[in-house]
Amino acid sequence: MKYTSEQIDEINALLLFDLKNPLDGIKAHSNAAPEMIAALQRLHDKGLVTQTDGGYLTDTGTKAAEHCHALLAMLK
């Protein structure tokens, strides 16, 4: 099984969050890449971020982002 391009986009979106400062959210502006806008919408639909265009990580989103950051560190 392989990651889909949509899942990779969601992982990349989760990697944008600064885990050291949970008060730093993100916002996808209208000129952001369409893939990023769609990924953030899907993450919101899944309950991982607070807003359709980013916002802040939820508790579940924080756990998911921690795993994404950890995997990236292991692969480097």
NORLIN-V771946 format. One record per residue. N is the residue number from 0. OMEGA is omega as a letter, one per 40 degrees, with the letter a starting at -180 (* if undefined). NEAR is the number of other ideal C-beta (glycine too) atoms within 12 Angstrom. Layout:
n->N omega->OMEGA near->NEAR
n->N omega->OMEGA near->NEAR
//
This chain:
n->0 omega->i near->4
n->1 omega->i near->7
n->2 omega->i near->13
n->3 omega->i near->13
n->4 omega->i near->14
n->5 omega->i near->22
n->6 omega->i near->21
n->7 omega->i near->19
n->8 omega->i near->26
n->9 omega->i near->32
n->10 omega->i near->29
n->11 omega->i near->27
n->12 omega->i near->37
n->13 omega->i near->37
n->14 omega->i near->27
n->15 omega->a near->31
n->16 omega->i near->35
n->17 omega->a near->18
n->18 omega->i near->24
n->19 omega->i near->11
n->20 omega->a near->12
n->21 omega->i near->19
n->22 omega->i near->12
n->23 omega->i near->15
n->24 omega->i near->23
n->25 omega->i near->32
n->26 omega->i near->22
n->27 omega->i near->28
n->28 omega->a near->12
n->29 omega->i near->10
n->30 omega->i near->9
n->31 omega->i near->21
n->32 omega->a near->16
n->33 omega->i near->14
n->34 omega->a near->21
n->35 omega->i near->29
n->36 omega->i near->25
n->37 omega->i near->23
n->38 omega->i near->34
n->39 omega->i near->38
n->40 omega->i near->25
n->41 omega->i near->26
n->42 omega->i near->40
n->43 omega->i near->27
n->44 omega->i near->16
n->45 omega->i near->21
n->46 omega->a near->18
n->47 omega->i near->33
n->48 omega->a near->34
n->49 omega->a near->23
n->50 omega->a near->22
n->51 omega->i near->19
n->52 omega->i near->23
n->53 omega->a near->28
n->54 omega->a near->26
n->55 omega->i near->27
n->56 omega->i near->36
n->57 omega->i near->22
n->58 omega->i near->15
n->59 omega->i near->18
n->60 omega->i near->34
n->61 omega->i near->25
n->62 omega->i near->18
n->63 omega->i near->27
n->64 omega->i near->33
n->65 omega->i near->23
n->66 omega->i near->19
n->67 omega->i near->29
n->68 omega->a near->24
n->69 omega->i near->17
n->70 omega->i near->16
n->71 omega->i near->18
n->72 omega->i near->12
n->73 omega->a near->9
n->74 omega->a near->10
n->75 omega->* near->7
//
